[in-house]
Amino acid sequence: MRPPIIMHVNYCEQGQSLLEMCQKAVGWGFDGIEFRRVRRGVEESMTQYLDELAEAVKSSGLKHVLFGGPGPNLMSEDEAVRQKELEESEAFYRQAAERFQLTVCNSMTGPLRNPDPSVPGAEYHLHGSYAAQERHWEQAAAGFKHLGTVAAELGFTFAFETHMNYLHDTPEAARKLVDLIGNPSVGVNLDYGNIAYFPKPPSLKASIETLDDSLYMVHLKNGIRVGKEMVKLGLGDGDINNREFIMTLKAMDFSGPICIEAPRAGDREWFAQQDFAYITSLLDDLEW
């Protein structure tokens, strides 16, 4: 069975209302949207946000609702801060589960920078897991052992996004964290478009093999390397072979959501339609 094709909300964060986001995604053919846990630029309570979103989803007929960042910040040295972050995250997902049939939710454990402030943020190989102390692993694992239990109770799973400047920045680091947690309700979201920013990234094949059965969802995007930078492009136009990505997922009987992103500036609504056409054409080619 074909996995659900999810639109990341960043295709529709240029002034569109929640209802407009849902209507457009359904009209373009997407199965669902990955929303953020907090809506950008809007003063509202958690309950107000979820209530308005529930109305938009019902009105539009959107099938799948996923949530992503921000995840709880578990990197703080202050135990009281970490506890408050966990409580707020748990409260959100309990309320969300009352309104939506959650399946997989993207998550993070809080930004982790090199303690040396002179290290540039874009030197990704010097931050995140590369700068982690033992306490960072312990704090993240303890927090998600609890949240994983909550997710199991509510019937969904968490997936750590491989993202630079976070503890789970590489496939190896993400897998290590999942193994430390040891709860099947916590896995990984492979975003190879983020891994490609590292100076010597592992291959796509090696990344998938490292994650293996901990791979619960994927983010797809693309770009081309120019010097040390990645210029952001459409799904079919960059250095990342998303055909190989999808072929590998099909071969391993992957059943999680495929979420596509629009990290480019410009007319993101048009990019959404272009990228959807690419991914559906690719799935058709592969008879998936």
N, C-alpha and C positions, 0 to 999 in steps of 0.2 A: 504494500500500500504506500502511496506517495506521502512523504512527510508534509506536515503543514508548513506553508510558506508564510513567514511572518515579516511584517514591515516594521523596522525600527521607527520609533516616534520621531527621530531626527529628520525624517523626510517631511514632516509636517509641523515644524516648530518655527514657522515664519508668520505667526499671528493667527493661525487657524484655531477654531474652537475645538473642544473635544468631540462634539457632534460632527463637525466638518472633517476632522481626522478620520473618524470611524466611517463616515459615509464615503469619503474618497478612497480609503483602503478597500472597502467592499466593492466599490465601483471599478477599481483597477484590477480586482481579482484576488487580492490577498486573503488569507484565511484568518489572520489576526494581526495584532499590533503588540510590540513590546513597549510599554509605557515606562516612565520613570516613577520611582516611589514618591517623588515630590515634583510637582509641576513647576517649571521654571517661570519666573516673572509674575506669579499670581499669588496674592495674599489670600490664603484660605486654610481652613482646618483640614486635617486628614479625612474626617468624615464628610465634609463638604466636597472635597475632591473625589472621593470614592462614590458618593451618591450621584454627582453629576456624570461621572464616567459610566456608572451603571445604567443611567438613563440613556446615554449616548449609544452604548453597546446594544441595549435592547431595541432602541429605535432603528438602528442601522442594520441589525442582523449580523454583526461581527461575531465570528465563531470562537476565536481564541483570544484570551487576554493574558499577557505575560507582563511581569514587572522586572525592572532592572535597578540601576543605581539611583540614589546612593545606597551602598550597603552600610552596615554598622561599622563605625570606626573602632576597630579593635587593636589598633597600633598604639594608642595612647598609653603612657605610663601610669595614668591615673585610673585606678580601679573603679572609682565612682563614675568617671566618664564612660568607661567601657560598659558598665552595668546599665547606665541610662541609655546608651546606644542600643543595647540588646533589648531593653524593655520597649523602646520606641519601635524597633524593627518587628518584634513579636506582635505588638499591638496592631501595627499596620497589616501584617499578613493574616492575623485573625479576622480583622474587619474585611479585608479583601476576599478571604475565603467564604465569607457569608454572602458575598455578592456575585462571585465568579467561580467557575470550575477551573481552578488553577491546575497547571500541569508541571511546567518547568519555569523557574524564575532565575534570571541572571543575577549574580551578586558579586560583591567585593568585600574586602576586609579592612578598608581604609588605606589612604595613601601612605607610602613608606619611602622617604627620601634619605639620601646619604646624610649622616650627621654633620658633614662638612658643608657649610652653606656656600662655599665657593665652587662646588661641583655643579656644573650646568644641569638643569632639569632634563635636557635632551640627551645627556649621556646616560642612556637607559641602562647600560651594562654596569653602571656604578650605583644604581638605586634598587629599590624593590628587594627581591630575594638575595641579590648580590650584597646588599648592605644589612641584611637581617641578622638580628641577634637571636639567641635561643628563646628569649622571652617572647619575641614576636610570633614565633611558631606556636608556642604554648598558649598565648593569649587567643590567637585566631582559632586554634583547634578547640580550646575550651568553649569559646563563644558559639562555634558552629556545631559542637556536640549538642548544645542546648537547642539551637535553632533547627538542627536536623531532626531532633525529636518532635519539635513543634510541627515541622513540615510533614513528617510521617503521620502525625495525628490528623492534619488537615488534608492529606492526600496529594501532596505535590513534592517536588524536589528543588533543591538549589543547585546552581551551576556557577562555579567561579570563572569569571571571564579572564582569559590570559591577556593581561593588560600591563603595559610598561608602568613603572613606578608604583607597583603593588607587589605584595608578597607572592602572589600567584601570577607572576609576569611571564614565565616560560612554561612549556608543557611539563618539564621536569619538576619545577617548583610547585605547580598546581597539583600534580599527581602526588608529590610528597605531602602536601597539605591534606588532600583527600584521604590519603592512607593514615595520616595521624588522627584524623577525625574518626574514621572507621565506621561511618554511618551510610548505608546505601541511599539515604535521602539527600546526600551531598556529593555532587560530581563536578564536572568541568564544562565550561563553554569555550570551545576552541575558536579564538579569533586570530586567524593566521595573519590577517592584515596588520595586527599589532605586533606580532612576533617579527614580521618582516622589517621592522624599524631597527632591530638589534644589529650590531656590526657583523656578527657571524651567526645568523639564525639557523636553527635546525631545519632540515627539509620538511616539507609538508607531510611526506610519508612517515618520516621518523617521528614527527609530532603526533600524528594519529596513533602510531604504534605505541608510543609512550603512554598515551592516555587510555587506549584500549577500552575496557568496559566502564571506565569512569567518564566517558564522553557522553554528555546528556543533551547538549545542544551546540549549534555552531552559529557564528557570525560570519557573514561574507561581505567583503569589500575588496578594493583593489587599488593599485598605484604602481608607479614606476620609480625606481631609484635613480636619483640624479645627485651624484656626489654622496653626501651623508644624509640627504633628505629623501623622503618619499613624496612624490607628486601624486595627489589623489585623483583617481580616474573611475570610470564606470566598471561594473563587475567583469566585463569581458575584455577590457582594454589595457590591463596592466601586466606586471611581471608575475602575479600569482595565477597559476593555472587552476581556475575554479572548476574546469571540466574534470581535471584529475581529482580535485577535492570531492566533487559529487560522485564520481565513479568509485572512489575508495569508500565513501560512506555507503553507497548502495551495496558494494561487495561485502561489507561487514554487517549488513542488515540493520543499519542505523534507522531508528524510528523517531528520534527527537525532532524538534522544530528546526527549520532552516530560516534564520533571521538575516535579512539583508539590510545594510546600512548605507547612509548618504553622508559621508564626512565632508563632501564638497560644498563650497558656497554656490550661490546661483539659484536657479529655478529647481528646487528640490522636488517639487511635484512632478515635473517632467522627468527628472532623473529616476524617480520611483517607478514610473511607467516603463522607462527604458530598461531598468535593471530587472523589473518583473518579467518583461518580455524575454530578456536573456536567460534568466533562470528557468522559466517554464519551457523555453525552447530546448534548453539543455536537458531538462528532465524528460521531455518528449523524445529527444534523440536517444537517450539511454533507456527508454521504455520503462520509466519509473513513475 
